Amino acid sequence: EDSRPGVSVTVNDDDEAALVVSESTLSLAEAGGIGTYTVKLASQPSGNVTVSPTSNDTSIATVSPDSLTFTTENWNTTQPVTVTGVNDNLVNDGGQRTVNISHTASGGGYENVAAMVSVTVTDDDAALVVSESTLSLAEAGGSETYTVQ
């Protein structure tokens, strides 16, 4: 019979399920401006993880691909996400619009894990600029000039 004292070992797993996004903000032009960032997992999943990047307003910017798949082998390899600005042919207040790209994960122990990227889209439309707001003309054939840009 072995009379040596036993040793009890407890290993605490400190790996957290989280999405690692290379950019928290992105800026791009309105008409077809393109921005790219990458996504990977913070820890090895127990199985396949699907991450779905989604624009909260596709009239401002679209996102592709629709989903990213991470496995127990490629979980720490970055995968690209592309955001494209959408032209609205309107002059936007402040010269820009903002959209949020949410990333929701499912599977492999990553259920309800999320990340966000805020995207600013710079307006390419300009308001009309009139050089003069008031013109004074003589009644009998007077003339003044103004320009519109």
C-alpha positions as CSV (number, residue, x, y, z in Angstrom):
1,E,0.0,0.0,0.0
2,D,1.3,3.5,-0.9
3,S,1.5,5.8,2.1
4,R,2.7,8.9,0.2
5,P,0.5,11.9,0.5
6,G,-1.6,12.6,-2.6
7,V,-1.5,15.9,-4.5
8,S,-4.6,17.4,-5.9
9,V,-4.2,19.7,-8.9
10,T,-6.9,22.1,-10.2
11,V,-6.5,23.8,-13.5
12,N,-8.6,26.9,-13.9
13,D,-9.4,27.7,-17.5
14,D,-8.9,31.4,-18.0
15,D,-9.6,31.4,-21.7
16,E,-12.7,33.5,-22.5
17,A,-14.9,33.3,-25.5
18,A,-14.6,36.6,-27.2
19,L,-14.3,38.1,-30.7
20,V,-11.1,39.9,-31.6
21,V,-11.9,42.7,-34.2
22,S,-8.9,44.6,-35.6
23,E,-10.8,47.9,-35.8
24,S,-13.4,49.4,-33.5
25,T,-14.1,52.3,-35.9
26,L,-13.8,52.6,-39.7
27,S,-14.2,55.6,-42.1
28,L,-15.0,55.4,-45.8
29,A,-16.5,57.4,-48.7
30,E,-20.2,57.2,-49.5
31,A,-20.2,56.1,-53.2
32,G,-18.5,52.8,-53.2
33,G,-15.9,53.6,-50.5
34,I,-14.5,50.3,-49.2
35,G,-13.0,49.5,-45.8
36,T,-11.7,46.2,-44.4
37,Y,-11.0,44.8,-41.0
38,T,-10.4,41.3,-39.6
39,V,-12.0,39.1,-37.1
40,K,-10.7,36.1,-35.2
41,L,-11.6,34.2,-32.0
42,A,-9.9,34.9,-28.7
43,S,-9.7,31.3,-27.6
44,Q,-10.1,27.8,-29.1
45,P,-13.7,26.8,-29.5
46,S,-15.2,23.4,-28.7
47,G,-16.6,23.1,-32.2
48,N,-17.4,25.2,-35.3
49,V,-18.3,28.9,-34.6
50,T,-20.2,31.0,-37.1
51,V,-19.8,34.8,-36.8
52,S,-22.4,36.9,-38.7
53,P,-21.4,40.5,-39.4
54,T,-24.5,42.6,-40.0
55,S,-25.1,46.3,-40.9
56,N,-27.8,48.0,-38.9
57,D,-28.6,50.2,-41.9
58,T,-27.9,48.8,-45.4
59,S,-28.9,52.1,-47.0
60,I,-25.6,53.5,-45.5
61,A,-23.2,50.6,-45.8
62,T,-23.2,47.0,-46.7
63,V,-21.0,44.2,-45.3
64,S,-19.6,41.0,-46.7
65,P,-19.3,38.1,-46.3
66,D,-22.6,37.3,-44.6
67,S,-20.8,34.8,-42.2
68,L,-17.4,33.7,-41.1
69,T,-16.7,30.1,-40.0
70,F,-14.0,29.3,-37.4
71,T,-13.0,25.8,-36.5
72,T,-10.9,24.3,-33.7
73,E,-8.0,24.5,-36.2
74,N,-8.4,28.1,-37.7
75,W,-9.9,29.9,-34.7
76,N,-6.9,32.3,-34.3
77,T,-6.5,33.0,-38.0
78,T,-7.9,36.4,-39.0
79,Q,-10.7,36.5,-41.6
80,P,-11.5,39.7,-43.5
81,V,-14.8,41.6,-43.5
82,T,-15.4,44.3,-46.1
83,V,-17.7,47.3,-45.6
84,T,-18.9,49.3,-48.7
85,G,-20.5,52.7,-48.5
86,V,-23.8,53.2,-50.3
87,N,-24.6,56.3,-52.3
88,D,-27.8,58.0,-51.3
89,N,-27.7,61.1,-53.7
90,L,-28.7,63.3,-50.7
91,V,-26.9,66.0,-48.8
92,N,-26.6,64.5,-45.3
93,D,-26.6,66.7,-42.2
94,G,-23.0,67.1,-40.9
95,G,-21.6,65.6,-44.1
96,Q,-21.6,62.0,-42.8
97,R,-23.7,59.1,-41.6
98,T,-22.8,56.4,-39.1
99,V,-23.7,52.7,-39.2
100,N,-22.9,50.0,-36.7
101,I,-21.7,46.6,-37.9
102,S,-22.6,44.0,-35.2
103,H,-20.9,40.6,-35.1
104,T,-22.8,37.8,-33.4
105,A,-21.4,34.3,-32.8
106,S,-23.0,30.9,-32.4
107,G,-21.7,27.4,-31.8
108,G,-18.6,26.0,-30.2
109,G,-19.1,27.6,-26.8
110,Y,-19.4,31.1,-28.4
111,E,-23.2,31.5,-28.0
112,N,-24.2,35.1,-27.4
113,V,-20.7,36.5,-27.9
114,A,-20.8,39.8,-29.9
115,A,-18.6,42.6,-31.0
116,M,-19.3,46.0,-32.7
117,V,-17.6,48.1,-35.3
118,S,-18.8,51.7,-35.9
119,V,-18.5,52.9,-39.5
120,T,-18.6,56.6,-40.5
121,V,-19.5,57.2,-44.2
122,T,-18.5,60.6,-45.6
123,D,-21.1,62.2,-47.8
124,D,-20.1,62.9,-51.4
125,D,-23.1,65.1,-52.2
126,A,-22.8,68.9,-52.0
127,A,-25.5,71.4,-51.2
128,L,-26.1,74.2,-53.7
129,V,-24.1,77.3,-52.9
130,V,-25.5,80.6,-54.1
131,S,-23.0,83.5,-54.2
132,E,-25.5,86.2,-53.3
133,S,-28.6,85.9,-51.1
134,T,-30.0,89.3,-52.0
135,L,-29.9,91.2,-55.3
136,S,-31.1,94.8,-55.9
137,L,-32.1,95.7,-59.4
138,A,-33.1,99.0,-61.0
139,E,-36.6,98.9,-62.3
140,A,-35.7,100.0,-65.8
141,G,-33.4,97.2,-67.2
142,G,-31.0,96.8,-64.3
143,S,-29.0,93.6,-63.9
144,E,-27.0,91.8,-61.3
145,T,-25.1,88.6,-61.4
146,Y,-25.0,85.6,-59.0
147,T,-23.5,82.1,-59.3
148,V,-24.8,78.8,-58.3
149,Q,-22.4,75.9,-57.5
